[in-house]
Amino acid sequence: MTATSPAPIVSTAELHRRYGEGEAAVHALRGVSIGFPAGQFTAIMGPSGSGKSTLMHLLAGLDRPTSGSVVVDGQELANLDDKRLTALRRDKLGFVFQAFNLIPVLTARENIALPLMLAGTDPDATWFDTLVDAVGLTDRLTHRPAELSGGQQQRVAIARALVSRPAVVFADEPTGNLDSKSASEVLGLLRRAVDEFGQTVIMVTHDAGAAAVADRVVVLHDGAVVHDVDAESADALLDLMKQVA
């Protein structure tokens, strides 16, 4: 790391994840060491079974490694018991999933504020209004998820992920269930979260067009990092992916 490189907000060292034992064991990650600087938008790509979702789950404390370490915002996850790990995920991490994961009985406003409600704190009114305006939902706050389009539901999910000003936002195939127009809007919001709000975003995607919006692209193959490059055009990333297909 050079003197001008920002310190990583998330990092791993010799990260291994094995499922099963003996000859039937599946080595999902094989010694991954990588850092993610604050204020950067990183896309993680790779063919099916490459380990990209496993890596995200370990980075986010949703799964524990077989060996190796994960450090998030200065905390080694292996040192945290389940209660403190839950608190870290609630206070330091934001999540955007392919399936939106909104609470059906809550309004858009309540879904956005949910992380703060669970933490027992009130939203900062100015920040809440800034977020709602950024995601274009000012006139939809009283609607429940069933009354919103897929794109609107994902915008609610992004606002929910950002409302607590987390150290990192993890986005797992955030455009997977969206049409191209809605997908473009969602990617634009994630890009804006990095550029305007100083957010750190780590996104798993199979879509080269989505990855091209990021600053950096990390490609996994057979549980190892095989490419770590500045984001390029979608065509260039497709060519890169052909090398590991």
N, C-alpha and C positions, 0 to 999 in steps of 0.2 A: 504494500500500500504506500503510495507516495504521500509526501507531506501535505499535499493539497486535497487528497481524497477525504471526503467526510467519513466519520466513523459509522459503521453499519448500525442500523436500528434493530436489525435481525441478523443473526449469523449462525452458522452451523460449523461443526468440526467433526470430521470423520463419522458422518451420520450413516448408520446402518439400520435397515428395518427388514427383518426376516419374519415370514409367516410360516408356521409349521416347523416340523423337525425332520432330520434325516434326509433321505433321498427325495422326499416329497416337498421339502422346504422351498419356498419361493422367496428369492432375495429381491425385494422391491426397491431397496436403495443400497448402494454399495460404496460406502465411504465418501459421501458428498460433503465437501467443505466449501462454503459460499457465504458471502456477505451481501446484505441489501442496504444501501445507504438511505438515510432519511431524505424525504423529498423527491424520491425517484419512482417512476412508474415502470415496473418490471413485468414482462409477460413470460410465463413458463410454458413451453411447448414440448411436444414429443409424441410419438405414436402411442396407440393404445397399449397399456401395460408397461410404459416406460418409467413410471414412478412419479409422474408429475402430481397426481392427486395425493399420493402418499406423502410427498415432500410438503405440500401445502398443509396437510393434516398435522404433520409433525411440527412445522413452523408455528402453527396456530395453537399448539397444545391440545389438539383434539385426539391425538394418539401419542403414544410414547415410543421412543426408539428402542431397538434392540441394544444398540451401543452408540456412543458418540454424544455430542451435546448440541443443544439449541439454546441460544441466548436471545431474549426479547427485551429490548429497552433496559439492558443492564441486568436482567434477571435470568439465571440459569434455570430452565424449566424443570430439570431433573431434581432440583432442590426443593420444589414446591409440592406440598401435599395437595390432595384433590380440592380442598376448600380454597387454598390460596391460588391454585391454578384456575379455578372457576372465577375467582375475583379478578385475576389478571385478564382473563378473556373478556370479562364484563367491562373492565375499566380501561384496558389498553388496546383492545382489538375491535375492529369492525368487520362485519361479514356481509357479503353479497353473494347469494346462491342462484343457481340456474332456476330453481323452483320458487323463487321469491320469498317463501317462508314467512308470509304475513299472517297475523292472527285474524281469522275471518270475522269475529264479532267486534273487533276494534275498528274505529275510524282511521283514516289516513293519519290524522294528527296524533292519535293515540299510538298507532304503530310506530311512527317516527320517534315519539318520546319514550317508547317502551324501555330502552336500555337505561335511561335516567330514572324512570319509575322503579325499575328493579333495583337500582342502586340507592334509591331513597333520596334522590336529589331532583330539583326543579330545573327545567330547561332555562338556559340563558335566552331571554326573549329576543334580544337583538340577533344572536347567532341563529336561533331557531328560524326567525323571519328571513335571514339571509339565505339559509339553506333551502327553505320552502320556495323562495323566489328563484334560487339557482336551479332547482329541479322543476320549476314551472307548475307547481301544484297549489298555488294560492287559492284557486277556486274549487279545489277538490278535497279539502281537509276534512269535511264532514262525511265524505263517502267511505263506504266499507270496500274491502278488496273486490268483492263480487261486482261492484258498480264501476270498477276501473278497468281499463284495457291492460294488456300484458305489459306494455311499455310504461304505463303509469304506475303499475304495481312495482316494477323494477326501480322506478324513480323514487317511490316511497322507500324501498329497501335501501337505496343508496343514501338517502337522507337519514334513515335510521342508523346506517353504518357510520355516518359522519357526525351525528348529533353530540356524541360524547367527546369529540375531538381526540380520537384514538391515536396511539402511536403508529399503528399500521391498519390498513384495510386489506382484507383478503377477499378476492373476487374469484369464485369458482364457476367458470363457464357462464359469466353473467349475461351473455347475449344468446345463449343456447336455445331459449324458448321464444325468441323475438323475431319479428319480421325485420327486413333490412333497414327500414326507416327508424324503427324503435331501437334497433341495435346501435345504429349510428348515434342516436341521441344519448343512449346510455354510455357509450364509449366517450362521447364528448364530455359528459358529466364527470366521468372518472379522470379524464385528462384535465379538466378544469379544477377538480379537487386537488390535483398535484400542483398545477401552475398558479392558481389563485389562493388556495388555502394551505399550501405547503404540506399536503398530505403525502404519505407513503402508500403506494398501492402495489400489491403483488397479485397478479391475475393468472390463473390457469386457463388456457384456451387452446382449442385445436384449430382455430380460425386465424389464418395468416393475416387477413384484413384487420381483425381485432388487434392482433399482436403488433401490427405496424403503427398503431396509435401510441404504443409505449415508448419509453426512452431506451430500453434494453430488452433483449430477448435471450433467455436461457433455455437451451434445448437439452432434454434428457433422452437417454437411450439405454435400455437395459439397466436402469437404476443408477446411471452415472451421468454427470454433466459432460456433454460432448461439444457443445458450442456455447459461448457466452459473448454476445456481440451487441453493438449498438443496433437499435431497431432500424430496419430498412423498409423498402417498399414491400407490399404484399407479394409481388412476383418474386423478389429476391428471397423472401422468407420461404416461399413455396419451394424454391430451388434448394434452399438449405435443408428443408424437411425431407426432400427427395433423397438426400444423402443418408438419412437414417431410417427411411421407410423399410 
